[in-house]
Amino acid sequence: MAGGSPTRRVRLDEFLLLLPLLLVTVFLMAAFPPSLSAQAGGSSDWTAPRWVGDVAFVSTNALLGGLTAGVMRRLDGGEFRDGFASGALGGATTYAGRRVAVARFDGAGLLGRQVSGVGASMVRNAGEGDGILDKIVFPLGPVRLHVDRTREFRVQPRVSLHDLAWTVGFALRSGTEFDASASLSAGAPVFRSPLRRFRGPDGEGTDGVAVAGVIGLSDVPEERLRTVFPHERVHVLQNDFAFLVWSDPAESRLLSRHRWGEALYRWVDVGVTFPALRGGLYRAFDVEHGDQWAEIEAKFLDRGTR
């Protein structure tokens, strides 16, 4: 097709992959349900049946994934519909990963982060015209394993400078302690602050924070921690999606214009555009009471941990 990239049609083998992936998504959502109950003390508490929230959030994530992939395909000269369907399935898979991440077993965060990473990779693949599972990213702490199946099976580790910088910053913060077991369970660096509380974006003390792929937990009672820790794990997975689907594609195109950029991109995920893109796009989903969509989703998912 002159004047643009050829329109890519979904292959038969990709259709055969979609059905089991959809079934796995449904299974994960059923296997790790948050048992909701009304909580006293605030309008942000979720009182509707669990299935209503699941339908709302899986639909929102599917729509977000589909629109993202469709727009990416259109900007690349393809057809919007070629990216939308696969992108929507990827968005639904990221939500399944978040559901797993709040489950009550050791390693739930690690497992959920990988499922969500597969979902985000599906969205990106759909947007770039690749097979739905041609390229998969597995986030492990400040390192991401980029698996490429397009030619021959290849695994390329890349260090996230953004995550690494925040990991070092938390480690150097006075009064913080690295929690190895919690980090392994979350699949992300976790730091405790037994002497003072972490501060949120508004400057006020908060029970927990998640910056990029790093979690900070204040000194709170164990009962409260059972809700705070899963809540922050959800934010880590949301940040993964924002980077993999929005920030990294833009940076890869920019860096590929220079020879030194290509060499850098092979080993490093820079992430300089991540804070602006993540904040700007998620704020488009602001609702009442000042809560962002990402915060409301995390509150819904952490309800089952109370």
MISE-352728 format. One line per field, with one value per residue: residue in one letter; y, z, x of N, C-alpha, C in turn. Coordinates in steps of 0.02 Angstrom, whole numbers, always signed. Layout:
REM MISE-352728
type (a  ...)
nyy (Y  ...)
nzz (Z  ...)
nxx (X  ...)
cayy (Y  ...)
cazz (Z  ...)
caxx (X  ...)
cyy (Y  ...)
czz (Z  ...)
cxx (X  ...)
REM end
This chain:
REM MISE-352728
type (m  a  g  g  s  p  t  r  r  v  r  l  d  e  f  l  l  l  l  p  l  l  l  v  t  v  f  l  m  a  a  f  p  p  s  l  s  a  q  a  g  g  s  s  d  w  t  a  p  r  w  v  g  d  v  a  f  v  s  t  n  a  l  l  g  g  l  t  a  g  v  m  r  r  l  d  g  g  e  f  r  d  g  f  a  s  g  a  l  g  g  a  t  t  y  a  g  r  r  v  a  v  a  r  f  d  g  a  g  l  l  g  r  q  v  s  g  v  g  a  s  m  v  r  n  a  g  e  g  d  g  i  l  d  k  i  v  f  p  l  g  p  v  r  l  h  v  d  r  t  r  e  f  r  v  q  p  r  v  s  l  h  d  l  a  w  t  v  g  f  a  l  r  s  g  t  e  f  d  a  s  a  s  l  s  a  g  a  p  v  f  r  s  p  l  r  r  f  r  g  p  d  g  e  g  t  d  g  v  a  v  a  g  v  i  g  l  s  d  v  p  e  e  r  l  r  t  v  f  p  h  e  r  v  h  v  l  q  n  d  f  a  f  l  v  w  s  d  p  a  e  s  r  l  l  s  r  h  r  w  g  e  a  l  y  r  w  v  d  v  g  v  t  f  p  a  l  r  g  g  l  y  r  a  f  d  v  e  h  g  d  q  w  a  e  i  e  a  k  f  l  d  r  g  t  r)
nyy (-60  +103  +248  +220  +105  -68  -133  -239  -402  -506  -660  -835  -920  -832  -805  -928  -923  -824  -872  -969  -877  -786  -869  -900  -774  -753  -860  -825  -710  -767  -856  -782  -693  -533  -526  -428  -302  -183  -38  +62  +241  +335  +403  +339  +204  +41  -20  -87  -242  -368  -412  -306  -209  -282  -297  -163  -119  -212  -187  -52  -61  -145  -64  +43  -21  -65  +56  +120  +31  +32  +167  +179  +90  +157  +278  +227  +200  +94  +3  +55  -40  -156  -156  -139  -249  -351  -271  -238  -362  -378  -271  -317  -427  -368  -319  -438  -481  -386  -422  -546  -501  -447  -553  -669  -740  -793  -718  -673  -543  -546  -646  -590  -475  -523  -580  -464  -396  -472  -443  -303  -309  -372  -271  -175  -248  -266  -134  -104  -186  -315  -496  -559  -614  -600  -521  -507  -435  -456  -392  -379  -325  -188  -225  -274  -410  -433  -527  -592  -662  -655  -686  -777  -862  -749  -674  -523  -433  -279  -135  -32  +133  +230  +159  +106  +220  +269  +161  +167  +293  +270  +177  +255  +342  +412  +309  +206  +34  -107  -231  -391  -512  -465  -395  -497  -564  -465  -440  -326  -194  -168  -57  -24  +94  +118  +222  +344  +413  +385  +508  +565  +616  +738  +788  +751  +637  +461  +292  +207  +207  +204  +220  +228  +74  +42  +13  +90  +67  +127  +131  +40  -41  -222  -272  -166  -159  -268  -223  -107  -147  -236  -140  -47  -131  -147  -19  -23  -113  -41  +64  -7  -38  +91  +130  +28  +32  +165  +257  +191  +151  +278  +326  +228  +250  +377  +359  +268  +341  +377  +313  +292  +294  +178  +82  +110  +85  -51  -106  -30  +38  +193  +292  +428  +501  +445  +491  +608  +563  +460  +524  +624  +551  +462  +554  +597  +518  +563  +574  +605  +684  +699  +583  +482  +375  +266  +259  +232  +106  +33  +44  -26  -155  -184  -206  -338  -384  -348)
nzz (+0  -49  +21  +158  +298  +265  +287  +421  +437  +557  +598  +575  +673  +777  +810  +862  +977  +1048  +1107  +1214  +1292  +1328  +1404  +1507  +1564  +1614  +1704  +1798  +1854  +1916  +2004  +2098  +2182  +2253  +2408  +2438  +2551  +2635  +2697  +2838  +2848  +2738  +2573  +2472  +2489  +2432  +2392  +2306  +2222  +2197  +2064  +1988  +2002  +1945  +1811  +1775  +1789  +1714  +1590  +1573  +1570  +1459  +1359  +1366  +1330  +1201  +1132  +1142  +1070  +946  +905  +898  +791  +689  +680  +632  +505  +483  +504  +617  +676  +667  +772  +883  +936  +982  +1066  +1161  +1223  +1280  +1371  +1458  +1510  +1583  +1690  +1748  +1795  +1897  +1985  +2027  +2092  +2214  +2289  +2430  +2455  +2466  +2351  +2267  +2215  +2131  +2037  +1986  +1930  +1822  +1743  +1715  +1646  +1530  +1477  +1452  +1358  +1254  +1216  +1169  +1064  +979  +943  +873  +765  +773  +804  +929  +1039  +1007  +1061  +1226  +1387  +1543  +1699  +1828  +1975  +1966  +1840  +1674  +1578  +1412  +1298  +1141  +1008  +873  +773  +814  +971  +1095  +1238  +1316  +1442  +1521  +1610  +1710  +1717  +1782  +1883  +1949  +1997  +2090  +2177  +2231  +2289  +2389  +2466  +2516  +2595  +2752  +2890  +2826  +2784  +2691  +2636  +2608  +2594  +2573  +2456  +2366  +2363  +2309  +2187  +2165  +2226  +2401  +2534  +2708  +2831  +2983  +3072  +3032  +2938  +2765  +2635  +2538  +2369  +2399  +2501  +2628  +2768  +2736  +2729  +2638  +2486  +2309  +2193  +2029  +2002  +2136  +2308  +2457  +2629  +2770  +2951  +3008  +3089  +3082  +3037  +2963  +2867  +2787  +2697  +2643  +2580  +2469  +2398  +2356  +2275  +2167  +2111  +2065  +1959  +1877  +1845  +1772  +1657  +1605  +1573  +1482  +1378  +1342  +1371  +1338  +1197  +1134  +1174  +1120  +983  +973  +1020  +927  +819  +827  +829  +949  +1031  +998  +1043  +1180  +1210  +1199  +1318  +1419  +1493  +1481  +1526  +1542  +1496  +1563  +1692  +1655  +1550  +1612  +1721  +1652  +1563  +1648  +1727  +1646  +1675  +1792  +1926  +2036  +2196  +2186  +2167  +2062  +1919  +1926  +2063  +2117  +2062  +2126  +2258  +2251  +2223  +2336  +2435  +2461  +2542  +2669)
nxx (+43  +38  +113  +104  +107  +72  -93  -120  -178  -258  -184  -230  -177  -164  -296  -328  -255  -319  -439  -404  -332  -429  -511  -422  -410  -541  -544  -443  -499  -608  -549  -479  -564  -608  -682  -807  -864  -967  -888  -863  -861  -838  -863  -799  -804  -845  -1000  -1082  -1130  -1002  -984  -1026  -926  -820  -862  -867  -732  -657  -711  -676  -535  -521  -575  -484  -364  -401  -430  -306  -219  -286  -277  -137  -111  -178  -107  +9  -18  -103  -259  -385  -471  -398  -311  -390  -472  -382  -307  -403  -425  -300  -303  -405  -339  -237  -311  -352  -229  -209  -308  -260  -146  -186  -223  -227  -96  +74  +182  +85  +83  +196  +160  +41  +93  +165  +64  -10  +89  +99  -27  -15  +87  +19  -69  +20  +83  -26  -49  +67  +62  +110  +110  -2  +62  +194  +296  +343  +341  +413  +404  +521  +558  +671  +708  +670  +618  +629  +551  +569  +488  +482  +577  +686  +686  +719  +787  +799  +867  +825  +869  +770  +790  +715  +644  +754  +818  +724  +725  +853  +841  +743  +813  +917  +851  +827  +793  +726  +695  +743  +634  +652  +576  +445  +468  +501  +378  +297  +357  +425  +531  +519  +503  +513  +459  +489  +509  +454  +317  +283  +262  +126  +74  +12  +85  +51  +56  +54  -9  +50  +148  +171  +289  +327  +397  +415  +384  +331  +305  +227  +243  +124  -17  -26  -148  -201  -102  -126  -217  -160  -39  -78  -151  -53  +20  -64  -55  +77  +66  -20  +64  +160  +86  +63  +193  +240  +147  +120  +229  +355  +346  +350  +475  +560  +549  +602  +734  +781  +818  +948  +1114  +1182  +1073  +1002  +1093  +1091  +956  +947  +989  +934  +789  +734  +634  +604  +495  +392  +331  +257  +171  +101  +37  -38  -123  -194  -258  -356  -461  -516  -632  -773  -742  -607  -532  -432  -460  -371  -343  -468  -493  -391  -436  -556  -508  -429  -522  -560  -460  -479)
cayy (+0  +162  +303  +201  +35  -110  -152  -307  -443  -553  -727  -887  -945  -784  -817  -987  -903  -779  -907  -990  -819  -759  -916  -891  -710  -765  -905  -788  -666  -808  -891  -736  -639  -495  -532  -359  -285  -111  -14  +125  +297  +372  +392  +300  +134  +8  -55  -124  -311  -376  -420  -240  -180  -319  -279  -93  -110  -250  -151  +8  -80  -170  -6  +80  -59  -65  +122  +133  -8  +55  +231  +166  +62  +208  +325  +193  +188  +36  +13  +58  -102  -210  -156  -131  -311  -382  -224  -244  -424  -364  -230  -360  -470  -328  -317  -504  -480  -346  -462  -595  -467  -432  -615  -681  -793  -768  -716  -650  -483  -566  -680  -542  -427  -554  -584  -396  -379  -505  -404  -241  -327  -385  -206  -144  -286  -250  -66  -100  -230  -380  -548  -539  -636  -600  -489  -506  -405  -479  -347  -410  -271  -134  -255  -302  -460  -426  -590  -580  -725  -641  -720  -834  -847  -709  -639  -465  -395  -207  -103  +28  +187  +264  +116  +100  +283  +272  +110  +196  +347  +241  +145  +306  +383  +400  +274  +154  -33  -149  -292  -439  -560  -429  -378  -558  -577  -413  -434  -257  -175  -144  -27  -6  +155  +110  +281  +399  +395  +411  +563  +556  +673  +800  +807  +726  +570  +410  +225  +175  +241  +166  +266  +185  +4  +37  +21  +111  +52  +160  +89  +35  -106  -276  -278  -114  -175  -318  -186  -58  -179  -253  -78  -20  -178  -130  +41  -43  -142  +14  +100  -49  -29  +158  +132  -17  +46  +236  +291  +157  +157  +344  +332  +184  +283  +434  +335  +231  +388  +388  +250  +285  +280  +107  +44  +120  +54  -124  -127  +16  +72  +258  +312  +500  +527  +407  +528  +654  +525  +422  +571  +657  +506  +437  +609  +603  +477  +590  +573  +646  +683  +706  +520  +462  +308  +217  +254  +199  +35  +3  +40  -81  -219  -198  -219  -408  -400  -322)
cazz (+0  -55  +67  +228  +313  +242  +339  +443  +456  +610  +572  +603  +735  +830  +831  +904  +1041  +1084  +1147  +1279  +1332  +1357  +1456  +1564  +1596  +1653  +1759  +1848  +1889  +1959  +2054  +2149  +2190  +2315  +2440  +2456  +2603  +2646  +2749  +2867  +2851  +2679  +2512  +2424  +2502  +2379  +2421  +2254  +2216  +2169  +1992  +1957  +1997  +1897  +1744  +1762  +1781  +1657  +1530  +1566  +1548  +1390  +1316  +1365  +1289  +1131  +1103  +1135  +1014  +884  +886  +877  +724  +641  +672  +595  +436  +478  +518  +689  +699  +670  +838  +939  +968  +1020  +1120  +1213  +1260  +1321  +1427  +1505  +1542  +1635  +1749  +1780  +1833  +1958  +2030  +2056  +2133  +2281  +2322  +2494  +2457  +2453  +2280  +2227  +2178  +2078  +1984  +1955  +1890  +1758  +1703  +1691  +1597  +1468  +1450  +1424  +1298  +1202  +1192  +1129  +1003  +935  +917  +828  +709  +783  +831  +995  +1089  +977  +1107  +1293  +1437  +1612  +1747  +1889  +2010  +1920  +1777  +1632  +1530  +1348  +1261  +1071  +973  +802  +729  +855  +1041  +1123  +1300  +1326  +1503  +1519  +1674  +1710  +1753  +1824  +1941  +1986  +2032  +2148  +2223  +2266  +2331  +2449  +2506  +2549  +2638  +2823  +2926  +2787  +2785  +2635  +2656  +2555  +2584  +2542  +2388  +2326  +2355  +2267  +2123  +2161  +2288  +2454  +2590  +2767  +2866  +3051  +3114  +3011  +2883  +2698  +2616  +2473  +2322  +2429  +2555  +2691  +2785  +2707  +2751  +2588  +2422  +2254  +2144  +1975  +2023  +2204  +2359  +2524  +2678  +2834  +3010  +3022  +3117  +3034  +3008  +2912  +2815  +2743  +2645  +2612  +2536  +2404  +2364  +2322  +2222  +2109  +2080  +2029  +1896  +1836  +1819  +1720  +1596  +1579  +1542  +1426  +1323  +1323  +1373  +1304  +1124  +1113  +1184  +1074  +918  +978  +1027  +867  +768  +838  +839  +1021  +1062  +988  +1089  +1248  +1218  +1203  +1387  +1468  +1485  +1509  +1565  +1557  +1480  +1600  +1740  +1622  +1514  +1660  +1757  +1609  +1536  +1701  +1752  +1601  +1703  +1857  +1942  +2093  +2258  +2174  +2156  +1993  +1904  +1950  +2135  +2130  +2046  +2180  +2318  +2240  +2227  +2403  +2481  +2480  +2588  +2736)
caxx (+0  +81  +101  +95  +119  +17  -140  -104  -235  -242  -174  -272  -148  -177  -364  -328  -227  -364  -489  -378  -313  -490  -531  -377  -428  -601  -527  -406  -545  -651  -510  -454  -613  -608  -747  -821  -913  -970  -843  -887  -815  -816  -902  -760  -813  -883  -1057  -1116  -1107  -935  -983  -1035  -860  -780  -884  -848  -660  -631  -733  -635  -468  -525  -584  -421  -317  -422  -421  -234  -193  -316  -247  -68  -112  -199  -51  +62  -41  -147  -330  -401  -502  -348  -279  -437  -495  -327  -290  -454  -411  -242  -325  -441  -289  -203  -355  -347  -167  -218  -348  -215  -96  -213  -243  -194  -45  +141  +198  +28  +104  +242  +122  -4  +131  +183  +2  -24  +140  +78  -82  +11  +124  -30  -93  +73  +91  -83  -39  +124  +52  +142  +68  -25  +111  +260  +344  +314  +385  +402  +438  +548  +593  +690  +731  +617  +641  +595  +553  +552  +476  +468  +625  +706  +672  +773  +770  +843  +853  +837  +862  +729  +825  +666  +634  +817  +831  +681  +747  +911  +816  +711  +865  +957  +808  +839  +741  +692  +725  +724  +599  +667  +522  +389  +489  +494  +307  +268  +390  +448  +564  +475  +540  +473  +480  +465  +520  +411  +272  +295  +218  +94  +82  -12  +130  +27  +77  +12  +9  +92  +157  +200  +318  +351  +392  +442  +332  +351  +254  +237  +234  +52  -35  -27  -215  -205  -53  -156  -253  -115  +10  -108  -170  +6  +40  -106  -26  +138  +45  -45  +123  +189  +47  +75  +259  +247  +100  +119  +294  +410  +343  +372  +548  +596  +551  +648  +803  +802  +843  +1020  +1150  +1194  +1009  +987  +1136  +1066  +890  +954  +1001  +906  +725  +750  +576  +602  +429  +342  +290  +210  +120  +59  -5  -84  -174  -237  -300  -413  -514  -536  -704  -791  -704  -536  -499  -421  -484  -323  -351  -532  -483  -352  -479  -602  -474  -403  -576  -561  -405  -495)
cyy (+62  +213  +283  +127  -6  -129  -226  -343  -492  -623  -777  -912  -897  -791  -877  -973  -861  -815  -932  -931  -788  -803  -909  -827  -719  -809  -867  -742  -705  -840  -847  -678  -600  -499  -465  -354  -211  -92  +52  +179  +327  +354  +351  +226  +103  -33  -95  -196  -315  -377  -353  -206  -215  -300  -208  -87  -152  -217  -89  -9  -107  -113  +34  +45  -58  +2  +138  +96  +16  +120  +222  +138  +115  +258  +294  +175  +129  +55  +10  -9  -159  -213  -159  -197  -343  -337  -228  -307  -414  -321  -270  -405  -432  -324  -383  -508  -441  -383  -515  -561  -452  -494  -627  -744  -762  -772  -693  -589  -500  -599  -631  -493  -458  -562  -516  -375  -411  -466  -340  -254  -341  -320  -175  -181  -270  -181  -61  -149  -296  -432  -535  -560  -639  -573  -481  -477  -430  -433  -385  -358  -216  -160  -282  -350  -454  -490  -577  -647  -715  -678  -785  -813  -811  -673  -584  -430  -321  -179  -40  +82  +222  +224  +112  +163  +288  +219  +135  +252  +322  +211  +196  +350  +364  +364  +221  +89  -73  -213  -343  -486  -526  -411  -439  -573  -528  -412  -365  -240  -145  -118  -10  +57  +152  +173  +339  +377  +423  +466  +550  +616  +739  +825  +782  +655  +518  +341  +190  +216  +192  +216  +223  +112  -7  +52  +42  +101  +86  +110  +90  -33  -160  -284  -227  -130  -225  -285  -140  -91  -201  -192  -50  -66  -165  -69  +24  -71  -89  +53  +60  -38  +39  +162  +91  +4  +118  +266  +257  +159  +224  +351  +288  +216  +341  +410  +300  +276  +398  +321  +239  +269  +207  +64  +50  +82  -22  -147  -87  +39  +139  +284  +386  +530  +496  +450  +573  +616  +490  +469  +603  +612  +479  +492  +622  +563  +500  +588  +615  +637  +683  +641  +508  +392  +255  +206  +217  +124  +1  -5  -17  -148  -235  -214  -292  -428  -377  -376)
czz (+0  -3  +139  +236  +288  +300  +357  +463  +510  +582  +607  +669  +792  +855  +878  +973  +1082  +1130  +1213  +1323  +1365  +1414  +1518  +1601  +1640  +1713  +1815  +1888  +1935  +2016  +2110  +2159  +2254  +2346  +2471  +2513  +2613  +2704  +2774  +2856  +2786  +2618  +2462  +2435  +2451  +2411  +2370  +2253  +2180  +2093  +1956  +1949  +1947  +1825  +1727  +1747  +1724  +1592  +1518  +1541  +1477  +1341  +1310  +1322  +1215  +1097  +1093  +1075  +948  +859  +863  +807  +672  +627  +632  +525  +428  +493  +593  +714  +704  +738  +895  +974  +1011  +1078  +1177  +1255  +1305  +1381  +1479  +1543  +1595  +1698  +1786  +1822  +1898  +2008  +2064  +2107  +2204  +2318  +2385  +2491  +2440  +2378  +2237  +2185  +2120  +2021  +1948  +1911  +1823  +1713  +1673  +1638  +1529  +1435  +1418  +1360  +1240  +1173  +1146  +1062  +953  +904  +867  +769  +714  +804  +905  +1051  +1059  +1023  +1175  +1342  +1506  +1660  +1810  +1926  +1961  +1853  +1739  +1582  +1467  +1308  +1191  +1035  +898  +755  +762  +928  +1072  +1185  +1312  +1391  +1494  +1589  +1667  +1751  +1801  +1889  +1983  +2026  +2095  +2200  +2265  +2313  +2394  +2495  +2545  +2596  +2711  +2855  +2887  +2790  +2726  +2661  +2600  +2542  +2551  +2469  +2342  +2313  +2307  +2196  +2111  +2227  +2338  +2511  +2646  +2798  +2938  +3093  +3095  +2951  +2817  +2682  +2546  +2429  +2351  +2486  +2623  +2704  +2759  +2729  +2701  +2524  +2371  +2202  +2092  +1998  +2092  +2254  +2425  +2572  +2744  +2891  +3030  +3052  +3064  +3000  +2952  +2853  +2765  +2688  +2606  +2561  +2470  +2364  +2325  +2267  +2159  +2073  +2041  +1961  +1849  +1806  +1765  +1654  +1564  +1544  +1478  +1365  +1298  +1318  +1330  +1228  +1098  +1119  +1136  +1004  +918  +980  +964  +812  +773  +853  +914  +1058  +1056  +1035  +1161  +1259  +1223  +1275  +1439  +1446  +1521  +1554  +1581  +1543  +1523  +1648  +1708  +1587  +1561  +1695  +1713  +1584  +1590  +1728  +1706  +1627  +1773  +1865  +2004  +2151  +2247  +2162  +2081  +1983  +1932  +2026  +2153  +2116  +2101  +2244  +2311  +2251  +2297  +2454  +2505  +2528  +2659  +2780)
cxx (+44  +61  +89  +108  +60  -27  -128  -167  -213  -238  -219  -244  -157  -248  -368  -299  -276  -412  -461  -357  -374  -515  -487  -394  -490  -586  -491  -452  -591  -613  -487  -502  -604  -678  -765  -871  -912  -926  -868  -835  -794  -856  -864  -769  -860  -938  -1096  -1092  -1039  -935  -992  -967  -816  -798  -861  -774  -631  -651  -691  -566  -468  -533  -519  -369  -336  -412  -347  -205  -221  -287  -175  -66  -129  -143  +5  +41  -86  -219  -342  -427  -453  -314  -328  -454  -441  -305  -339  -443  -350  -260  -362  -392  -250  -245  -354  -284  -172  -260  -305  -169  -121  -234  -201  -150  +22  +156  +141  +47  +149  +205  +77  +32  +151  +121  -15  +26  +125  +22  -60  +50  +76  -57  -41  +84  +36  -74  +16  +119  +87  +90  +55  +24  +182  +314  +310  +365  +364  +440  +458  +589  +610  +716  +669  +647  +598  +604  +527  +548  +467  +515  +649  +696  +731  +747  +822  +824  +869  +825  +820  +764  +777  +655  +697  +832  +788  +700  +806  +888  +783  +763  +906  +916  +818  +780  +704  +731  +699  +693  +606  +608  +461  +405  +481  +421  +274  +296  +417  +483  +515  +518  +491  +502  +453  +469  +474  +370  +297  +245  +191  +105  +59  +31  +109  +53  +28  +36  +56  +95  +184  +224  +352  +342  +419  +386  +363  +293  +272  +226  +160  +38  -40  -95  -224  -160  -81  -197  -205  -68  -20  -128  -111  +31  -1  -77  +38  +118  +15  +12  +158  +153  +62  +143  +262  +206  +105  +190  +347  +405  +368  +448  +587  +601  +600  +720  +827  +828  +918  +1054  +1163  +1129  +989  +1029  +1112  +1001  +894  +959  +963  +836  +731  +694  +571  +533  +374  +301  +237  +154  +73  +11  -58  -140  -220  -282  -360  -473  -532  -612  -716  -742  -629  -498  -490  -449  -437  -330  -416  -527  -444  -393  -529  -568  -448  -458  -576  -507  -420  -525)
REM end
